[in-house]
Amino acid sequence: MSLPESSNVRFRTSDIYDQLGENVASLTIRLENLGGRRQFHGKIRTIYCPGDNALLKQLITEPGEGAVLVVDGGGTIDSELLGGSMVQLMSDNGWAGVVVYGAIRDRHEISEIPIGVKALGSNPRKSSKNGTGTVDSPLNINGVSFVTGSMLYADDDGILVERAPIQEQT
């Protein structure tokens, strides 16, 4: 089995795990499927922005080129990081999906948009808009490393992340 690279290819994370084993990490946090696509994959982009979505709003205006954005909101659902208009913009700009370690809002709109969205939950409360955070820095969520450029696969069973190769020291 060769691994899917096109967004049109059907796959199962269970089959990918069976093939790659410990070369992929499995995120053990149960995230809700909230977008119009329940299965998605792509190269990772990362953003760390707990409680503040101004930098996130700026990032999603860029062409997604089939990437999956991993948003580390610190694991809180105190306020949303992503709403319906933002998810529509991501879809329009060619992002394959978004994984939010935090909350979204407008789930009724998001469920109709043809993009993968996984999040801890939802909250109608808006986040702050200070522009704090970092883009494309390695993230660690529940022991799983999310590194820009690595592959992420998501479906109803969960999320698999390609492990970054260990650099040999010379």
C-alpha positions as CSV (number, residue, x, y, z in Angstrom):
1,M,0.0,0.0,0.0
2,S,1.4,3.4,-0.9
3,L,0.4,6.3,1.3
4,P,-2.1,8.8,-0.1
5,E,-0.8,12.2,-1.3
6,S,-3.8,13.4,-3.2
7,S,-6.8,14.8,-1.3
8,N,-9.1,12.7,-3.5
9,V,-7.6,9.4,-2.4
10,R,-9.6,7.4,0.2
11,F,-7.7,5.9,3.1
12,R,-8.1,4.5,6.6
13,T,-5.9,5.5,9.4
14,S,-6.0,1.9,10.7
15,D,-4.5,0.7,7.4
16,I,-1.8,3.4,7.5
17,Y,-0.9,2.4,11.1
18,D,-0.8,-1.3,10.1
19,Q,1.7,-0.4,7.3
20,L,3.8,2.2,9.1
21,G,3.6,1.1,12.8
22,E,5.8,3.1,15.0
23,N,6.8,5.5,12.2
24,V,3.5,7.3,12.9
25,A,2.2,8.6,16.2
26,S,-1.4,8.3,17.2
27,L,-3.0,11.3,19.0
28,T,-4.9,9.8,21.9
29,I,-7.1,12.8,22.6
30,R,-10.6,12.3,21.2
31,L,-11.4,15.3,19.0
32,E,-14.8,16.0,17.5
33,N,-15.3,15.8,13.7
34,L,-16.9,19.2,12.9
35,G,-16.2,19.9,9.2
36,G,-17.8,18.8,6.0
37,R,-15.1,16.2,5.4
38,R,-14.6,13.5,7.9
39,Q,-11.4,12.3,6.3
40,F,-8.4,14.5,5.4
41,H,-4.7,14.6,5.2
42,G,-1.8,16.8,4.2
43,K,1.5,18.3,5.2
44,I,1.4,20.0,8.6
45,R,1.6,23.7,9.3
46,T,1.6,24.7,13.0
47,I,0.4,27.7,15.0
48,Y,0.5,28.2,18.8
49,C,-2.0,30.8,19.8
50,P,-3.8,30.1,23.1
51,G,-6.8,32.3,23.6
52,D,-5.9,34.6,20.7
53,N,-6.8,34.2,17.1
54,A,-5.4,37.3,15.4
55,L,-2.2,35.6,14.1
56,L,-4.4,32.6,13.0
57,K,-6.6,34.9,11.0
58,Q,-3.6,36.2,9.2
59,L,-2.1,32.8,8.5
60,I,-5.2,31.3,6.9
61,T,-5.2,34.1,4.2
62,E,-2.1,32.3,2.7
63,P,-2.6,29.6,0.1
64,G,-3.0,26.3,2.0
65,E,-1.7,24.1,-0.9
66,G,-3.4,21.0,0.6
67,A,-1.8,21.4,4.1
68,V,-3.4,20.7,7.4
69,L,-3.1,23.4,10.0
70,V,-2.6,22.3,13.6
71,V,-3.7,24.9,16.0
72,D,-2.5,24.6,19.6
73,G,-4.9,26.6,21.7
74,G,-3.5,25.2,25.0
75,G,-6.2,22.6,25.2
76,T,-8.9,25.0,26.6
77,I,-12.4,25.6,25.4
78,D,-12.7,28.9,27.3
79,S,-13.1,30.8,23.9
80,E,-13.1,30.0,20.3
81,L,-10.1,30.2,18.0
82,L,-11.9,29.5,14.7
83,G,-15.3,30.4,13.4
84,G,-17.4,29.7,10.3
85,S,-16.1,32.6,8.1
86,M,-12.5,31.6,9.0
87,V,-13.1,28.0,8.0
88,Q,-14.7,29.1,4.8
89,L,-11.6,31.2,4.0
90,M,-9.4,28.1,4.7
91,S,-11.5,26.0,2.3
92,D,-11.4,28.7,-0.4
93,N,-7.6,29.0,0.0
94,G,-7.0,25.3,-0.5
95,W,-6.3,24.0,3.1
96,A,-7.2,20.3,3.5
97,G,-8.1,20.6,7.1
98,V,-7.5,22.0,10.5
99,V,-6.9,20.3,13.9
100,V,-7.7,22.6,16.8
101,Y,-6.5,21.8,20.3
102,G,-9.1,24.2,21.6
103,A,-12.5,25.4,20.7
104,I,-14.3,26.5,17.5
105,R,-17.7,28.2,17.1
106,D,-20.3,28.3,14.3
107,R,-20.4,24.5,14.1
108,H,-23.7,24.6,12.2
109,E,-21.8,26.5,9.4
110,I,-18.6,24.6,9.6
111,S,-20.4,21.2,9.1
112,E,-21.4,22.4,5.6
113,I,-17.9,23.5,4.5
114,P,-15.9,21.0,2.4
115,I,-12.9,20.9,4.7
116,G,-11.8,18.6,7.6
117,V,-12.2,20.2,11.0
118,K,-11.4,18.5,14.3
119,A,-11.5,20.3,17.6
120,L,-12.0,19.7,21.4
121,G,-15.4,21.3,21.2
122,S,-17.1,24.6,20.7
123,N,-17.8,27.8,22.6
124,P,-19.6,30.9,21.3
125,R,-17.3,33.2,23.2
126,K,-14.8,35.1,21.0
127,S,-11.0,34.9,21.7
128,S,-8.7,37.9,22.1
129,K,-7.2,39.7,19.2
130,N,-3.7,40.6,20.3
131,G,-1.6,38.8,17.7
132,T,0.3,36.7,20.2
133,G,1.6,33.3,19.2
134,T,4.1,31.5,17.0
135,V,3.8,30.0,13.5
136,D,5.6,26.9,12.2
137,S,7.2,26.1,15.6
138,P,7.2,22.4,16.6
139,L,4.2,21.6,18.9
140,N,3.7,18.9,21.4
141,I,0.1,17.9,22.1
142,N,-0.4,15.1,24.5
143,G,3.0,13.6,23.8
144,V,2.6,13.8,20.0
145,S,5.0,16.0,18.0
146,F,3.6,18.1,15.2
147,V,6.3,19.4,13.0
148,T,5.7,21.6,9.9
149,G,6.2,19.5,6.8
150,S,5.4,16.2,8.4
151,M,2.2,14.3,7.2
152,L,-1.0,14.1,9.1
153,Y,-3.8,11.7,8.4
154,A,-7.3,12.1,10.0
155,D,-10.5,10.1,9.9
156,D,-13.3,8.8,12.2
157,D,-10.8,6.6,14.0
158,G,-8.4,9.4,14.9
159,I,-5.3,11.3,13.9
160,L,-1.9,9.8,12.8
161,V,1.2,12.0,12.5
162,E,4.4,11.0,10.6
163,R,7.2,10.9,13.1
164,A,10.1,13.3,12.3
165,P,13.3,11.4,11.6
166,I,15.8,11.4,14.4
167,Q,18.9,13.3,13.5
168,E,22.1,11.4,14.0
169,Q,24.8,13.3,15.9
170,T,28.2,13.4,14.3
